[in-house]
């Protein structure tokens, strides 16, 4: 059995950490803590984006490696989806399904890796404003 690539290990560890943060978080911050963790993991100077890029390039000719990497990424998205569903369980202003909203948040965090470091705080602030609409309408 092939050993998991470093990117897979990073992604699976991230999925585990997101689940733990969501489980332990104050309900009013249940989405913000995992989102901050995810955004930080995809920072331009972090190793996760570099490892994912390397793994994607290597997996172009290896279907098994490509599937393994995609599966690991999907675990992160599913963990984020679970958090979104917990938050949306209350009255919510978000009129998008949890699966799509989690995908959108993950894609936004992945895009942070392409940003100049000086722009990252603004991108995170924009994401925090976005998720504020997912919280209870109070």
N, C-alpha and C positions, 0 to 999 in steps of 0.2 A: 504494500500500500504506500503511495507516495506521501511524503511529508508535506504538511501544509506550508504554503508560502508565507513569508513574514506578513504580507498584506492581509492574508486570511486570518492569521493569529491576531493582528491588530484589530481587525473588524469584529471578530468574535469576542475579543476582550471588551471592546467598546460597547457591543450589544449587551454584554453582561453588566457593565458599569451603568448603562442607561437604565436597565431594569432595576438595579439596586437603588439608583437615585430616585426613580419614579415611585418605588415601593416605600421609601423612607421619607419622601418629601411631604412638606406641608401641602395640603390640597390647593391652596392658593398659588403655590409655586411649583406645582407638579409638572408643568410643561417647561417652565423657564430653566430649571436646573438641568434637565437632560439636554435642552437645546444649547445652553451655554457650554456644556461638556462637549457636545458634538461639534459646535462651531470652533471651539478651542482645538479639538483633535485635527480639524482640517485647516488650521492656520498655515499660512504660507511657509513658515519655517519649521513646521512639524514634520515628523518622519512618515506619518500615515499617507499623506497625498503622494509623496515620492514612492513609497512602497507599492501603493495601488497602481500608480502609473507604470512602474517597472513590471508588475505582475500582469497588467493588461497587455503590455507589449509582448511579454514572453508567452502569454496564453493565446495569442493570435493563431498559432499553429498547433495548439494543444487544447482540444475540445474539453477534456476532463479538467484541466486547470482553469479554463474559462468558466465552466459550470461551478467549480468549487469557489472561485472568487465571487461570482454572481450570487451564489447561495449565502456566502458570508455577508455580503452587502445587504442581501434581503433580510438577514437576521437583524441587522441594525434598523432597517426600515420597519420591520414588524414590531420591534421593541418600541420604536417611536410611535407607531400606530396604536399600540396598547396604551401608551401614555395619553395620546390624543383622545382615545375613546373614554378613558377615565375622566378627562377634563370635560369632554363634551357630554358626559352623562348628566351633568347639571344643565340648567338652561344655558344655551349657547347662542351666540350671534353668528356663528360660522355655519353657512349653508352649503358645505362641501363635505363629501363623505370622508371618513377618517383615513381610509387607505390613500386617497388622493392628497389629503392635507399632509400626511406623514411623508409621502413621496416628495411633495413640494418643499417641505422643510429640509429633508435630507439633501435634495438637489441644491438648495440654497446654501447649505453648509458646505457641500462639496465644492461649490463655486468659490467659496472664500479662499480656497487654495490658489486660485488664479489672481487674486487681488493683491495690489501692493500692500505691504504691512500697514501703511498709514491709513488705508481705507477700511481695514478690518473692523475697527470700533464702530464706524458708521453702518456697516453692513449688519453687524450684530444688533445695533440699536434698532435698525429697520425690522429685523426678525423679531425682536422683542415687542415692537409695536404691533406687528402682525399677529403674534400669538395672544396679545392682550385681548383681541377680539374673540378668541376661542374660549376665554375664561367665562365664568358665570356672569350673566347679565346683571346680577345683583339686584 
